[in-house]
Structures are given as C-alpha cells and as structure tokens.
Amino acid sequence: MAPPRRAREPLLVALLPLAWLAQAGLARAAGSVRLAGGLTLGGLFPVHARGAAGRACGPLKKEQGVHRLEAMLYALDRVNADPELLPGVRLGARLLDTCSRDTYALEQALSFVQALIRGRGDGDEVGLRCPGGVLPLRTAPPERVVAVVGASASSVSIMVANVLRLFAIPQISYASTAPELSDSTRYDFFSRVVPPDSYQAQAMVDIVRALGWNYVSTLASEGNYGESGVEAFVQISREAGGVCIAQSIKIPREPKLGEFNKVIRRLMETPNARGIIIFANEDDIRRVLEAARQANLTGHFLWVGSDSWGAKTSPILSLEDVAVGAITILPKRASIDGFDQYFMTRSLENNRRNIWFAEFWEENFNCKLTSSGTRSDDSTRKCTGEERIGRDSTYEQEGKVQFVIDAVYAIAHALHSMHQALCPGHTGLCPAMEPTDGRTLLQYIRAVRFNGSAGTPVMFNENGDAPGRYDIFQYQATNGSASSGGYQAVGQWAETLRLDVEALQWSGDPHEVPSSLCSLPCGPGERKKMVKGVPCCWHCEACDGYRFQVDEFTCEACPGDMRPTPNHTGCRPTPVVRLSWSSPWAALPLLLAVLGIMATTTVVATFMRHNNTPIVRASGRELSYVLLTGIFLIYAITFLMVAEPGAVVCATRRLFLGLGTTLSYSALLTKTNRIYRIFEQGKRSVTPPPFISPTSQLVITFSLTSLQVVGVIAWLGARPPHSVIDYEEQRTVDPEQARGVLKCDMSDLSLIGCLGYSLLLMVTCTVYAIKARGVPETFNEAKPIGFTMYTTCIIWLAFVPIFFGTAQSAEKIYIQTTTLTVSLSLSASVSLGMLYVPKTYVILFHPEQNVQKRKRSLKATSTVAAPPKGEDAEDHK
C-alpha cells in the first residue's frame, strides 16, 4: 500500500538530490539539454568557464551560462504556448556547453550536423564525447537542427560559423559583437540580435569627440573581441578625423607576472593621453585597474569601456576609487519581468530538463547535493531542495537574457513566415519543410521585423547585424564615497549620440570635463604648427609683428594700410598722423616763424620809410629788398610745412621750400662776389670791374634764382604733386606704435634735392666771404656777410645728422619737420640779425648817425670807393 501523501513528501525531498545526481551524471556524459519537437533549434552557451591545466571546462558561470541557457528554455516555452505562432509545430532544442573555449565549442557543435552527415551516407559516428574521450554506449538519434542560437564569445561564434555555413545552418548570436562577423562573404549564415562592435566603436568615437578629447590610447585583450573592437575604433576615428591614437596596447591571452604594471608604464609614456579606450574581458579590466592603483595613478586615467565592462560590478569590486568617472557602453536592454518570475520559481523539482541546474543550485546556495553513504564536507551545508532563488540568494537578471529571447523569437518568426509561404492552410509541418532548407530559412530570418521582448524592434541588415542602440553609463561616487557609488545612465546612442554632459561627474572638479589632449589649444593670435605624422599634436606659434591669425593653421601679414588687433586675430586701420597746428612739435617752429615775419616786416617797413637815407642806400637797396623777400619766404615756408598736405599745399611746398633760400643766398653771393671783384680789380687798376651796377646785380641774382624756379616747374610738370599716406615711414617693430603719415609725395632725398641748389649757393657765398675777409673796415658789410655764412653753415651741418638720424624714429614726421623748419628759421634769423637788425636799430634809435660824412681817405681808396652812377658809396659808412 502506498504511503499517505504527507508521508511521501519528506521521502521525495530526501530522494530528490539522489535523482538529480544520477541525471546530472548521465547528462554530463551526453553534454546537452534536449527538448523534443518537430523542429529542433541548437543552442551554445558558456555554462562553464575555460578550464585550466589541460581541462576543457572550469567553474560554473551562473549568470552568463545558466541565466542565458534558461532564457532560451523560457523563450521556447512561450513560443510553443503561443497559438498564433507556428500553430501545430513544436520547437525542440539541443543546448550545448561551450566551456568558453572555441576549440571545445567546435567539437560540441558537430552534433548539430550529425543528421546531415548521416543523411549523406557517412557512417562514422560524430557525437559527443564522454570524459576520457570514450564514446557513450548508447546515444539518442541525432536531431536535425534547423538553426542555432549562439554563441556568446566572438571567437567561439567565428569557429562554429565556419562549420555551420558548410551545412547551410543559420546561426543567430545573442552576444558576439566582433566586426569581423559582419563579413557576409565569410559568415553568410551568421546573424546577431546585438549590434557589432563597429557600431559600439562609432559610439565610443562620438563620446570621445563630445568630451573634447583628441588624444587617447587603446587597450585590448588578445582575441577577436578586443582586437577587432580596437581596430574598428582606430579605423573610425581615422576616417572621422580629430582623434589620434597615442598608444595601442594588447594584453596577452595569458599575461605574465608584472604584465599589467608594464601596461601602465607604457600608457604613462604619453601622459597627455589620459583617455583610455578599453576593449577587454572582465579579468583584464580588473587587473588593469589594480595596476593603476599600485602605480598611484588613481584619478589620472579616464576610462571608456566597451560592453564587456558595461554596468558590471565585478570588474571594479574593491577598485571603485580607480573606476570613478569611467564611461561605459552597453547595448540597450531591459530587464524581462516574465523571465524573472520564471527563473525565481525554478527549483530542483520543476527544472529537471536543465542538466546543469543541480550544479547551479550548489553554487548559488553554497550547499552540496550528496548521495547516500557519502558524507558532505563539514564546511558546506547540505542542500535541502527547499531553497528559493531570490529569497535565499541574491538574484539579478543577466544583461544578455533579453537578446537570447529575441534570438529565439527571430527564428520562430522566420519559421512562421516560411511555414505560411510553403505550407499554406496546413497545421503542422508539410513536406515542403521536411527537411527545412537552411538557405530559404536564412532569407526569412533576414526579413523578420517584430518588437522584441523589451519592446524594441528586432531586425537585421544585409550583413545580419542588428541596429546599434546603446545606453551610456558613468560610474559615479555617492556623497564623495567611491565604494558606495554606482553606474548612472548619462546618455544613449542610436546612430547619433545623445550625451548629457551636465550629468557627468569627475574626480577633482566634478563638473569640469578633464582633458585628454596631445596639445593644449592655442590662444588667440597663435597658429598651430603641426607635429609631423601626429595630426592631433602641434606647437603654438605666435602670429607676431604685423601678422594676424587667418585660421588655426595660418598667419598672414596685414595689408600695408592696416595693423593687427591687440590679440592678432584680425586687422584694423592704421591711425594716420600729421604735424597739426596744435601739436607741441609745431609750437617752436611757428613761434620762430611768426617772430621772424614780424621782424622782417619791421625791417622792410623801416627801410622803405627811410629809403633814401645813407644807411639804406649804402646797404644796396635793390639787393636788400630781394634778400629780405627771401628771408620772408623762408619764415613763411614753416606754415606750409605744418599745413595739412594736399595738392595745392604740396605744389606750394615744392616751389617755395627752396625759393626763399635760393633768393637769399643768390643775393648774398652777388654781394660778396661784387665786393671781392672790386678789391681784386683795385689792386691792379683804377678801372671799376664790370657788372657792379644795381641793375647788373639784380640780373645776376634773378638769373641764379631762375635756375631753381625752372627746375621746380619742370618737376611739377613731370610729376604732379599730391598727398600720400606713408605707412612704411612709421611701421615700427611694435604694431601698436605704427602710424600712417599723411604727407606730400616728397622723399627725404627729394627734399634735400630741393634745398641742394640753395646749399650750393650758400657754400659758394661762404667761399667768397672767406676771400673777402681782408676788405678794409670801411667796407663793413663784408664781415657781417662772412659771419652770416659761417653761422649758416654750422646750422645746416647740424641739421643733416639730426634730419637723417631720426629716419627710423617713431616720431620721424615731427622731428624732421621741426628740425627743417627751425633750421630754415635760424638761418633766416642769422641773415636778418647780422645784416639788417643793426642798421634798423641805428635808423630808428640813432637817426643822428644816419647822415653822409665827408669823403676822406686815400685817393685810391676814394676812387675805388666812389659809388657808381645813381648810387652812393654803398659800402661807405
């Protein structure tokens, strides 16, 4: 008689572990989970980690292995329970463990093609191996696998894809992201519901550029995932421009002792490249962070992690301070509530189809399932079977669960569309789908489009890739504590980047994005001088002098009439200056000119009023008036030199600048020449020399002056005068001091040339004055003329070095004009003061001396001194 139900329950609980051990042992020998069905799907999952010391498999992987495998079982249950999807057709499964090793996965995957091989007449058994390589005594008949879900690692998917394509079996991966798998010529039967790393690399490039970085290093784990990801990042950054790679470092598959310290040292060879793009597995990420802490570089590196880092806590556990600020990327996903409910209700009793669930149970609850007669480890409690996931252990849905479910549904939708097309009106399979053609199924897979388990569209492009949709996270400290921090969503990427920069937090200044630049930006007025071969590195070169910054790479000189702005980012008009009436430099010349004109006018007025007195007549009235006219013109030229240059002013300057001096020195030369000839002739004869009459003297004077006038008129005709703005005259070394000078079109040499004839007359007059120095005192004008010429020569000798010595001065226009006008006024004042002021003084204040004295002296002297007709003895006192 059977025991009562309540009596049987404790017995069942006690016997359940034994049953599980027996099934687990048999299942491990078979190495797969089997579900019966009309159409069988294959599944590849990393239930165990890579084994060490020659072992194929290592420890159990609870999340990446068991969670994902259970997600496929959950998806199959839902598909088979859906009356609208594949009505009358049940999907079966054959799920295998890849042990995270590509070669082992390849051996396991051969079971998927057993039926095809046998169907082709191959009699060899290609099945699973038991431990030790011994074939099982009895194996189930091989199912015909129509499609495969998996694998996880890209290296495993690549290995398996090479076999499945030979037998035209479509494959959909839920986690493999290597860009290499997008090559439809090599992996034509491969598809995936996760985006390839080329999209991820594009998103990471966009993140780097959004942060303003242009100089980063890359770090990759050896293998398809790491190397392909970095290669895609480098290629995209090169095509996009603006981002340079400082270091590209690969972590060996089996790193030696000290390898990660060496990695950190290499990264520090380019310390400006603080941004580190990392495509690495969890273990490598963790060891890199440990090495950075050991090198006391916490906070120096700015990590940008791929989806292998994602939002996981395991790579940064106890290393949170090093990871603060790390930006990570993860395919956009959602937690599937239905799976949580399904998985948390799994137990040893209701989940006997999963042959690895007993091992998961032991691992998850830290207990042991022991058989009768076997004593459990004293340190490990015995499993009761009453434990519950999420109640007696922590539980968090693994990130790729959504994609496993989407992969199963993608195949189911493709089979459904294929069934509707090939078996219209049939419930269940029709002959057209027995066997199912893999190439036809691939076409339907590539054409599917439906809303997946998270509500996002599931579709494939021509290469079998899913669209790129990523969530972007940053690990942030909480209340200043890194250990209590967490990952915060800061953006999304779906073909374009949406990054909330204000939500980012950094060590140091929380809201200031740290830099990762080869060279700091150049300041205003500086151009970038690029470093050869490194487009993101440059030296800043100032646009000095009169150059301004055209763009970030070019400096150009400002136009001649402009000077750079103070920061050399543009040009501005150069100020124009001239000697104005209000300038302090004009004060002295104008004062001398006014006083000189007043004095000259006084002398002329005095002479005209006392025109017939002995002193005026003895001075030679005609030449005196000519000489005084020249002196007046010399003073008047000061006003022309100060006046604003224009065509009329410039023409008047040319005419009168040399005319006054020429007129003065022509008259003085005529006087000294006459005196010299009279006394030279008197030594030899009593006959007066020719051309000593007043008319002759005027003719000689005007003849000498006419040469100057004719020359100036010819100059005016050949080159009409006009005003110019000379920007070179005061183009100083410092552009701030540069000025344009408004002046007449007369160069310094032209000005001296204009005065050159006058200077020649002056020198000639001085020579005659020296020769006439022995004239008797009764001829008193000879010596005043001599003193006048000596003084004038000294003035002009001082003028030349001052005038030309200031040619490079910033005050050239003022100094030279002042020097010229003062020199002219002084030379005129010397002539006026030496020759006419004493006479005017006598005429005005001592009129008693302005009378004619009787003739006395030697006859020869009287004869020589006898005045010509029409003139009194002009040199007699």
Secondary structure, DSSP 4 states (H G I P E B T S, - for coil): -PPPHHHHHHHHHHHHHHHHHHHHHHHHHHTEEEE--SEEEEEEE--EEEPSTT-SEEEE-IIIIIIHHHHHHHHHHHHHH-TTSSTT--EEEEEEE-TT-HHHHHHHHGGGGHHHHHHTT--S------GGGPPPSS-PPPP-EEEEE--SSHHHHHHHHHHHGGGT--EEESS---GGGG-TTT-TTEEESS--HHHHHHHHHHHHHHTT--EEEEEEESSHHHHHHHHHHHHHHHHH-S-EEEEEEEE-SSPPTTHHHHHHHHHTTSTT--EEEEE--HHHHHHHHHHHHHTT-TTT-EEEE-TTTTT-SGGGTT-HHHHTT-EEEEE-----HHHHHHHHT--TTT-TT-TTHHHHHHHHHTEE---TT-PPPTTSEEP-S---TTTSS-----TTHHHHHHHHHHHHHHHHHHHHHHSTT-SS--GGGSSPPHHHHHHHHHH--EE-TTSSEE---TTSPPPP-EEEEEEEEETTEEEEEEEEEEEEESSSEEE-GGG---SSSTTSPPP--SSPPP-TTEEEEEETTEEEEEEEEE--TTEEEEETTEEEEPPTTEEE-TTSSSEEEPPEE---TT-HHHHHHHHHHHHHHHHHHHHHHHHHHTTTSHHHHHT-HHHHHHHHHHHHHHHHHHHHHHSPP-HHHHHHHHHHHHHHHHHHHHHHHHHHHHHHHHHHHHTT-SSPPSS-SHHHHHHHHHHHHHHHHHHHHHHHHHS---EEEEEEEE--SSGGG-EEEEEES--HHHHHHHHHHHHHHHHHHHHHHHHGGGS-TTSTTHHHHHHHHHHHHHHHHHHHHHHHHTTTSTTHHHHHHHHHHHHHHHHHHHHHHHHTHHHHHHHHH-GGGSSPPPP-S-HHHHHHHPPPTTS--TT--
